[in-house]
Amino acid sequence: MDPPYKETSKTAYVTDYTVGGFTDKDQLELYKLFKELDQKGCKVMLSNSDTDFVKDLYKEYKDRTNVIVGVMRAVNCDATKRKDNTEKITQNC
């Protein structure tokens, strides 16, 4: 699963893929789907921003294979303002 990521700042508009955006309520619905698939025995993997909100949402999976990966954001038109960031990969296997 590769949803619109939870924003990491008030100026990060990574949720504006649809008119209504991808809200915290949508993140919660995605978590419920992740958990439902897990309970059915499906292998699932999700990427999202490495925020307290996301960590808290998927905290029951913290003892499973979770990885924090470094990424370079290439979304700023000024290359000197692009910065390193981290993402959270959550898996149920």
C-alpha positions in Angstrom: 0.0 0.0 0.0 1.3 3.4 -1.0 -1.2 6.0 0.2 -0.9 9.8 0.2 1.5 10.2 3.1 0.7 11.8 6.4 1.9 15.4 6.1 5.1 16.1 8.0 4.5 19.9 8.2 1.8 22.5 7.7 3.2 23.4 4.3 3.6 19.9 3.0 0.6 19.3 0.8 1.2 15.6 -0.1 -2.5 14.8 0.7 -4.0 17.0 -2.0 -4.5 14.2 -4.5 -8.3 14.6 -4.3 -10.7 17.4 -3.7 -11.1 16.4 0.0 -7.5 15.5 0.5 -6.4 12.4 2.4 -7.3 13.1 6.0 -6.5 11.5 9.3 -9.9 9.8 9.1 -8.7 8.3 5.7 -5.5 7.2 7.3 -7.5 5.5 10.1 -9.7 3.7 7.4 -6.5 2.6 5.7 -5.2 1.2 9.0 -8.4 -0.7 9.5 -8.1 -2.2 6.0 -4.4 -3.1 6.7 -5.5 -4.9 10.0 -8.5 -6.6 8.3 -6.2 -8.0 5.6 -3.7 -9.1 8.2 -6.4 -10.9 10.2 -7.4 -12.8 7.0 -3.8 -14.0 6.6 -2.8 -11.7 3.7 0.7 -10.4 3.6 0.6 -6.6 3.5 3.2 -3.9 3.4 2.6 -0.2 3.7 4.8 2.9 3.2 4.0 6.2 4.9 5.7 9.2 6.4 7.7 8.6 9.6 5.5 10.7 11.9 4.2 10.1 15.5 0.7 9.8 14.1 1.7 6.9 11.8 3.9 5.2 14.4 1.0 5.4 16.9 -1.5 4.1 14.4 0.5 1.0 13.5 2.1 0.5 17.0 0.8 -3.1 17.3 3.0 -4.0 14.3 6.2 -2.5 15.8 7.6 -5.9 16.8 7.2 -7.2 13.2 9.3 -6.2 10.3 9.4 -2.4 10.3 11.9 -0.3 8.6 12.7 3.4 8.6 14.3 4.3 5.3 16.1 7.5 4.3 14.7 9.3 1.2 15.5 12.4 -0.7 12.5 14.6 -1.6 12.8 15.9 -5.1 9.6 18.0 -5.0 11.1 21.5 -4.5 11.9 23.4 -7.7 15.0 24.8 -6.0 17.4 21.8 -5.7 19.3 23.4 -2.9 16.1 23.3 -0.7 15.6 19.6 -1.2 16.2 17.7 2.0 16.7 14.2 3.3 13.7 12.7 5.0 12.5 9.3 6.4 9.6 7.0 5.6 8.2 4.2 7.6 7.6 0.8 6.0 5.2 -1.4 8.0 4.8 -5.1 7.2 2.9 -7.9 8.8 5.3 -10.7 8.0 
